[in-house]
Amino acid sequence: MNNRSLLLALWCGLQFAAGSTTESANAQSRQYTLENKDVRLVIDEKAKVVHLSRRSAPSAVNLISQPLPGFWTLIFRRGQSLENVVESDEQNYQFEQTSSGLNITVNKLRRRGEELNIAVHFRIELNENETVWKARIENRSDVEITEFDFPEIGGFTSLGNKQRSDDLIWPNGAGFRYKDLKSLFRPQVDGLERIEEPVNRVVNQTLELTYPGRASMSWYEWTNGQEGIYFGSHDPSFIASILRVTRRFDRAGELSFGFSKFPFIQPGEIWESGAVIVSPHTGNWRVGAAKYRQWVSTWRRVREKPDWVQKMKGMFLVILKQQYGDVMWKYDEIPALYQEARENGMDTVALFGWTEGGHDHQYPAIVPDTLMGGEERLRRGLQEVRSAGGNTILYLSGHLVDPTTDFYRNQGERMAAKNLWGSVYFEQYNKSHRSSLLKNFSRKLFAPMCPSNPEWAEVLVDRGKSLLSLGPTGLIYDQIGGHFPYPCFDTSHPHTKPSLAFPEGRQKLLLRLRTDLKKVSPEFGFMTELINDLYSQYVDVLHGVPGCQYQENSFPQMFRYTFPGVIITSRQQAPRADIKQANFALAYGLRLELEVRYRADMETIRNNTKPHLKTYLRKVSALRDRYWDLLREGTFIDTDGIQMPNASLTVTGFERGMRRAVVAWNTTQQSQPISVSVPGYQLVEVAGVDGVMPSPGKLSTQQVAVFVYQKHQSQGR
């Protein structure tokens, strides 16, 4: 067959299992098209993504207004030159169409007039409404490939419906929602980085999260509520990566979305990426959550939690001794702190700063403090809480070591994670309250330990066993539930790649802690800080930040809907929670956590300030207890199957067996009409914080009500 006949046959549309692939040509450039009934993707001969559309959408328009120069960028280091950028628009490409997709190859990379013996192979396929992107890099050169941005898709102006807001659902902790994404990009927004383009001095801005780390999941969604685009990295290696959204002011302010990986490909090595899914779809953000959950089910293991953890009502966190040496509470006051927790509807006391060094000082020492009463009084306090039916949690750092300690000088420095320059990474934590000297000139320095180092694992296991012998119900190993996945460049540590030191090492560390300590105390509760899908499978409770508090842009349903079985606390950095924070925790199935951190907080407790808030928390706790089987043991379903015409109300749902609970909450400043229905279910009961009540026609400001439904018998057969 001659070339003209081949093009004609392809143009007529060969239908394949994953969609059709066509090639077209015009006077300017050749284009390669992948399409099926759901999606259409077009890439030109310079590897620009020039078209992406939802064919099943009401208006199947091209979502890309001005294509980026290419969909990838590569960076390598050679000798002392650590940043050498290979741009996609400088390459020569070869294209091959197959029955199931498109292969794109660069046999040798070009950069500044030289050729590098590095081959990059791209594979793009369609799977229903998903475009599936994979890459394979063969490094036959003498350089090390450190970074790979792939894919980056842009530039987008809107999702096509000018009547609706184009929002970003973003996995920072439990989740955030940024309404009207373009308006997010202003200098004061946390997490934004300003990138100045040297040619035209135009400033672009990026929103970034590291995974596995501050990004609790490796997916995000751009959505208008009826249509959206899912971006998900389905990479089973969990190599350190970045989720990125960029507003390109050098390109008319358009948006691009992508991922960066840090593969550290050595000379002679072949590296293959995991799949990246870019899926334009109809439906709301929960379509994306379902896609990610389906992939996660292939590797994530659900582990059984102790019965007391499942029943935990809430946590009362108390710092006994400050970093700067101020003793606020003594061990013989632990039972009184538990009583305060009970008066707030809680059953668990977490003791921070209980050691001789105080909170965030002298880590990893775990010596009880004589100023607070000594070891025996600590044991007695823990036992008295247990005898009263409560739970206690003792704190230790799972991540940081104080570089001023003998431990660091003798052992810790060799265990610490090292950066690209060979020095230790350092973090600063300042717990000053009033002192400007401490705040501005004497911030406390800490070294993060490399979790791949087996010596560090031994230290944490040994200290955990020592603490369990004191009699707490559980332990919290701080910060190892997320935080930054530092690439560690210490070659004496047994990690295969710098960018796997934390993702692989932390999994092994968490599994080791869980296994060894559960042997000592099978019912001990294993807790850690931060929220992450990869690490949370090893622990029982997450000390939740961020996105777990009622504040602008908080969107905890993102993680809760994707992983409804994970137990997370809603941290309030104060000893009293106002009504809206208590309602927030109830609505999203979070365990409320109050914190007594500074002397002013201590005075709030001692003076019984704002007792009406304690009364309200007890009422919320009683309401939750009334429907415990649904609100705590049920599955969080967000608004699936729930009809609520008034969009001004916050509505969430929980399901267990044949029953559902709907939590309705008025967050506005005015009374709001309410009309709840769950098709296929019959309303059984309605209750508020003051008990059972008739089904309301209105909710006053900050009023919350729980509607309980039973599935119709005909529906249950």
N, C-alpha and C positions, 0 to 999 in steps of 0.2 A: 504494500500500500504506500502511495506517495504521501508527502507531507500534507498536501492539500486535502486529500481524502481522509487522512487521520484527523485533521482539525475539524473537518465536517462531521465525522462520526462522533467526536467528543462534544461538539457543539449541540448535536441532537440530544445529548444527555444519556450517558450510560448510567443506569441505576445500579447502585452497589449496596452492600449490607449496611454500611455506615453512612450512606448518602451518595450523592453523585459528585463527581469531580470533573470540571471542565476547564479547558484552556482557550483563551481568546487572544486575538492580537489586533492592534490598531496602529496607526501611523506613529504614535509616540512610544508605546511600550506594550509588552506582552503581559497579560494578566492570567492568574490561575485561580479558579473558582472551585470552592467546595460548598455543596449545598444539599440539603434534604428538605423534608416538609416543614422543619422547624427553624432552621438557621441557614444563613448564607454568609460565607467568608471569602473575601477576595484579596489576594496578595499579588503585587506586581513583581516585575523581574529584578528589582532592586530590594526585594524583601520588605517592602512597605505594606502594611495592612491598610488597604484603601477602602474596604467595605466590611461592615459587620451589621447584620440586621436579624430581627426576629421575623421570620416569614409568617408565623401564625399570629403576630400582633395585629391589632386593629389597623395600624398604619405601619406597614413593613418598610420603614424608611432606613436609609443608611445612617447609622448612629455616629459615624466618624466624619467629622467636618473637615479636618485638615490632617492628613496622615503624618505620623512621626517619620523621621528618616529611616527607621528600621525598628524591629521588635526585640533587639538584643544589644548588649554591650559587654565586652570582656576586658578585664584588667589583669595584667601580669606584673611580676617583679623580676628584675634581672640585676644581680649584683647589688649595688647600693641604690639603684633606682627602683623605688617601691611602688610607684604609680605610673603605669604605662597603659594607656587607654586605647583599645581597639574599637573603632566605630563601625557599625554595621553598614553604613552607606558607602564605605570605601572598598567593599569586597566584590569579588566576582562569584556569582552564584550559578549552581547547576540545579535544575528542577527535574523531578521525575514524578509523573503521575501514576498512581497504582489504582487497583480496584477498590481500595479502602481509604485512600488519603493522598497526601502530598509529601514527598521527600525533598528537602532543600539541603544542598551541600556546599560548603566552602572548603576546598581542598588545602589551600594555604592562606593563612591570614595575612592581610596587608596593613602596614602601619608606617606612616611617614616615609614612604618610598622603599621600605624593606619588606621582604617576605619572611614569614615565620612558618616553620614546618609544624603547623597545628591545623588539624582538620576538625571542622564543626559540622555535625549532621543534625538536621532538624526533621522531626516527624510530626505532622499535623493530621488528625483524624476527626471525624464527626461521630458523636454518639447521641442520637436524638437531638436535644437542644444544646448539647455540649460540644464545644471545640476543645480537643484534647491535644496539648502541646508537650513534646518531649525533645530532649537534646542529648547528643553523644559527642564528647570531646576527646580527640586522640592527640595527646601532647607528645609529638616526636621532636620537640625542640629542647633547648637547654634552659628554658625559663620555667618559673613556677606560676601557674594560673591561680590567682588568689580570689577573684570575684567574677561573678557571672550574673548579669541582670537579664532575666528571661522568664516569661515574655513580658514586655512592656507594651501595652496597647493604648493608643490615643490617636488624635485628640478628639475628645468628646465635648460637645457643647451641652446637650441635654439628652434625656431619655425619650424625648419626642412628644410629651404631653405638657404643653405650656400651662395648663390649668392646675398642675400638681407640682408639689415640691420634690426635687431630686435629692434624696437624703443618702447619707453614708451610714451603714451599720458596721461598726468598727470594734474588733475584739480586744479592746483595752480592758483587762480584767474581766469582770462579768459582762461588760459591753457598754458602748456608748452609741448614741444616735445623734448625728450632726445634721440638722435640718437645713435644707438648701445648701448643699455641699460647697458651692463656690463661695458663699459668704463666710465660710469657716476660715479662709485663708487671709488672716490678718496677723500682724507681728506678735500680738500678745497671747495667742493661743498656745497652750502647752503642747509640746511635741512637734511643733513646726520648725523646720530648718530652712533658713534663707540661703538660696544658692545664687550667687551673682555670676552671670555669664560675662566673661572677660571681653568679648567682642563688642557687644552693644550695651553693656552695663545694665542689662535688664535683670531684675531679680525674680527668679522663680521660687516657689515655696513647696516644700514637701511635708507630708505627714507620714511618720514612720513608726513602726513597732518591730522589736526583735522577737523572733520565735525560735525555739520554745523559751519564752521569757515573759516580758510584759504583754506580749500578744498571747492571750489564753488559748487561741486556736489559730490555725493557718488558713483562715478564709475570711472574706468580708464581702459586703454586698452594697451595690449602688442601686437604689430603689425609689420608685415613686408610689409604692403601695399597690399598684396594679401590674406593673412591669418592672423588670430589673435585670441586672447583670451580676452573676455570681462569679467571684474570683477565688479559686481554691487551689492551694498547693497540696497535692496528695503524694507526699514524699515519705516513704517508710524509713528512710535513713535518719530523718529528723535533724539533718545537718543545720547548723546555725544559719539563720536566714533573716530577711527583712521583708515586711509587708510595706508597700509604698503607694501613696497617692500624691500626685504632683499637679499643681496648678501652674501652667506654663505661660507666664506673662510675655515670654519671647515669642509665643505662638497664639496671640490674641486671647490669652487667658483660658485656653482650653485645658481639659483634664486628661491625665493619663494614669493608668493603673498597672501595677506590676509587682514583681518579687525579685529579690536579690539573694543569691546563694554564695557561700564562701567555701568552694570545693577544695582549694589548695592542691591542685593537680600537679604532681611532680613530673619531671622529664621521664618519658617512657610509659606514663600511666594513661589509662583510658577511664574516663568517668562518664557515667550515665545519670541523667537527672531523673527525679520522680516526675510523675505527670502533673501538669498544671491545667486546671479546668477553667475555661472562660465560657460562661453559659448565659447568653441572653434568653430570658424566659418571661412568660406571663405569670402573674401571681405575686404575692408579697414576699418579704424576706424569709419567711419560713420555708419556702421552696429551697433556698440556698442552705438553710440549716439542715433540712432533710438530706440533701446531697452530701453534706459533710458528715453527718451522722452515719450515713450508709457506708462511707469509706472508713470511718473510724471503727465501725463494728468489725472490720477485718483484722484489727490488731489490739484493740483496747479490751482489757480484762476487768470485769467487775469483781471486787473482793468484798467479802462479808465484813460488816461492821459490828462492833460490840453492841449489845442490846441497850446499854446506857447511852451510847452515842446516838443511836436511832431515836431515843426518847429525850435527848437533851433539849431543854426548853430555851436556853439562852446562856450567855457567858458574861460574867462580871470580871473584867480585867483590871488588876490593881498593880501598879508599880510601888513596891515597898520601899526601895532605896534608889535615889536618883544617881545618874551618871556622875554628878558633881558632889556626891557624898551625903546628901540630905536624907536622913532616915525619916520616913513619913508614917510607916506602920511597923509594928513588931509582930513576931510570930504568934504571940498569945492573942492577937487581935484577929487572927484568921477566922475563927468561928463567928465573930461579929461581922466580918466582911461577908461571910456566907449568909448570915441573917439579912444583911442589906440586899444581897442578891435575891433572896426569896421575896423580899418586900417589893422588888421590881419584877416579880414573875419569873425569876431565873433560878437555875439549880446548880450552876457551875461557877467556880471561882478559879481564874487563871492568875497565877502569881508570877509577875515579871519583876526584875530587879531584886530578887530574893537572896542573891549571893553577896559575899563580902565586898565585891567590886561595885555592886549596884548595876543598874540597867545600862547596857551598852558600854561596858568597861571591863577590862581584864579578861576578856574571852580568850580561851575556853574554860577558865576556872569555874568550878561549881562548889566552892567552899561556903557553907552556911556562915552567917555573920553573927559574931558574938554581940554586937551592938543591938541586933534585933532579937537576941535571946538564945542563940546557939542551936546546935543540931537537935537536941532532945525536944526543945520547945517547938521546933519546926515539925518534927515527927508528930508531936502531940496535937498540934493545930490541924494537921492534915487528917489525923485519925478522928478528931472530934467532928469534922465536917462529914467524913464518911459515915460515922455513927449516926449522924443526924439525917442521913439519906441523901447527902449532896455529893458533888464531884469536885475534884481539885486537879489543876493542870500546872505543872512546873515548866518553866521556860529554860531553854538553852539555845545558843546560836548554832545553827547547822552550816553556817556559811563564812563567818567572820572570825578573825583572830586579831587581838590587840598587839600591834608591833612593839609596844613598850614592855611586853612581858618576857620572862625567861623562856616560856614555852615557844614564843615566836623565834627568839634568838637561837634556841637549841634545836628546834624541830620545824616550827611553823613556816619559816621562810622557804625551806625546800619543798614544802607541801603547797605553797601559794601558787595561784595562777599567774603566769608571766605573759606580758604583752609582746607585741612585735619587736620591740626594742630590747627585749630581754629583762626588763625590770618588772617588779611586782605591780599588778593593778592595785589601786587603793581607792577606798570609799570613805566618805566623811559622814558622820552622824552626830548631830549636836542636840543635846537634850537640855540646853540652857533654858531658863524660864524668864528671868529678869535681867541677867547679867549681860551687858554689852561686851564686856571683855571676853567672856566665853563665846558669845554669839559671833563676834567679828574677828577675833584674833587667836582663839585657842580651840578651834574645832577638832573633834576627836577623830583620829585616823584609824582605819581598819584595813586589813589585807584579806581579800576573798580567797578561800582555799579551793584548790582544784579538786572536784569531786571524783575524778578518775584516780587520784592518788590513794592507794590502799592504806597507807598510814593514817590518813585523815578518817577513813571509814572506821578503822580500829579505835581511834580516839572517840568518835561519836558513839560507837556501840558501847565502849567501856563506860563512858559517862552516862549513857542512858541506863545501863544496868545499875549504876550507883544511885541514880535518882529514883529508880523504881523501888529500890530498897528502903527509901524514905516513906513510901506509902501513898503517892499521888494516884489518882485514877487515870491520868494521862500525861503525856509530854507533848510540848510543842517545840519542834526543831525549826527555828525561825528561818525564813527566806528561801528555803530550798524547794518551795512549791512553784517557783517561777524565777523571777529576777533575770538578769542578763546572761545570755549564753556565751560568756567570754571565750573567745578562741585562746587556748593556752599553748604557748610556744616552748614550754619546758620539755625538752626531749627526754628527760629522765623519767617523766610520767608516762604510764602505759596507755596513752590514747593513740588511736591510729591516725587521726588528723587533728590539727588544732581546733577546728570548728566542730568536732565531735566530742571534745573533752567534757563539756557540760551536758549536752543531750544524752550521750551514752553513759557518762560517768554518774550523772545524777540519778538516772534510772537504776543503775546497779547499786548506788548508795542507798536509795530509798528502799529497794527490795531487801537489801542486807539489813537495814535497820528494822524493817517490819518483821522479817523472818526471825532474827535473833532476839528481838525484844518481846515478840509474841510468845516465844518459847519460855521466857522468864515469867511473863504475865499475860496469858491469852486474852484477858479482857481489858488490857491497857488500851487507851485511846491514843492513836497516832495522829498528831495534828501538825500542820505546817502553815506557813504564810504564803499568800499569793495564789492566783488561780491559773491553772494550766491543764489542758486535756491530757497531755502526756504524763505528767507527774502525779496528777490527782488520783490516778488509778491505784496508787500504792498507799494512800493515806485514808484516814477516816473522816477528818474534818479539815476544812480550809478556813483560815483566819483571813477573811475576804477583803481585799482592796485590789484595784479601785472598781468603781461602778456599782458598789453594793450599798450606797447611801443615796438618800433622796437629794438630788441636786440637778442642776441644769445638765441635760444631755445624758444622764444615767439611763441605761437601757439593759437592765440585768436579764431580761427575758432572752437575750441573745444566747448567753451561756446556759441559762436554766432550761430553755426549751431544747437545746442541743444535747445537754447532759442533765436530765432531770433528777438523776439519782445522787448527785454530788451534794453533800451537806456543806453549806457556806454560811459564815456569820456575816451579819450586817454591822460593820464597825461604826460606832459613834464615839468620837474622841472627846467624850464628856461623860460625867457620872449620871446625867439625866438625858433621856431621849424625849424630844418633843413629840406631839401627837402624830405629825406627818411622818416622822421616821419610824414610829411604831407601826403605823398603817402600811408604810412602804414594805417593811419586813414581812408583815402578814400577807400582803398581796402577792409577793414574789416567792414565798416559801423559804425565806431566809431566817436563820436563828439570830435574834437580836443580840448585839454585844455592846455593853456599856464599858467605858474606860475611865479609870481614876489615875491620871497621869501626873498631875502637879499638885502643889500645896493648896492652890485655890480649889481644886477638885476635892481634896481631902476635907477642906472646910465645908464644902457643899454637903458632904456625907455627915460630918460631925454635927452640923447645924440643922440637918434635915431640911435643906432648902428645897422649895418647890415640891412639897409632898403630893400635890395633885397629879404631878406627872407619874409618880410611883403608883398612885391609884389607877391611873389610866393604863399603865403597862400591865398591871395585874389583871385588869379587865380584858385587855387584848389577849393575854396569856390564857385566860379562862375561855375566851371565845375560840382560840386555836385548839385548846384541849377538848372542847366540846366536839369538834370535828377533826380530831387528831388523825383518824384513819385516812381522811382525805387531804387535809392541809399539810400534813407532814409525811405520811406514808403513801399518799397518792402521787400520781405522775403529773408534773406541771405541764399543762397543754396550752398555755397562753390563752388565745381566744378561739382556738379550733372548735368549731361546732357551736359557738355561742353567738347569739344575735343581740346586739345592744345598739339601738338607733342613735343614742346620744354619745357622740364622739368626745365630748368634754369630760366624760367619766373614765377613770382607769378601771379596766376590767381584766381579770385573769381567771384561769380555770385550772382545776385539779380533777383527776379521774382515778378511780379505783374500782375495778370490777364493774358492777351495774350502776354505780353512783358517780355523780359529779358534784363538785362544789364550785360556785362562781363567787368570786370576791369582787364587789363593786365599791369603789372609793371615789369620793368627790374631792378632787384636789384644787378646785376653783374657789374663788372668793364669794360665789353666790350659790344659792340652792339650785339644784339641777333635777329635772324630771328623769325618772328611771323606768325602763321597761326592759326586763331581761327575759329571753326565751332560749331554750335549748331543744331544738327539734328532736323528736324521738324520746324525750324525757318528760317526766311529770314533776312539778314542784312539790316538794315534801315539807320543807321548813325554811324559814328565814330567821336569822338572828343577827343582832348587833352586839356591841360591847356591854349593853345592859340586859342582854338575854334575848329569848325568843320574842318575835314581834310579828305583826301582820306585814304582808308584803307591801313595802313602801311605794308611794307614787313619786316621792321626791327624796333626795338626800341633801341634807344641809352641808355647809362647808366642812370638810375634813371628816364627815361621817362615813363610816364603813359598814357594810352589811354582807353577810354570807348567805347565799341562796343554795340550798341543797336539793338535788334532783335525783330521781330514780328512773332508770330506763324502763320504758313501757315493756310489758311482758312479751308482746308480739315482736318487739325489736330484739329481745334478748334470746329468742329461740334460734 
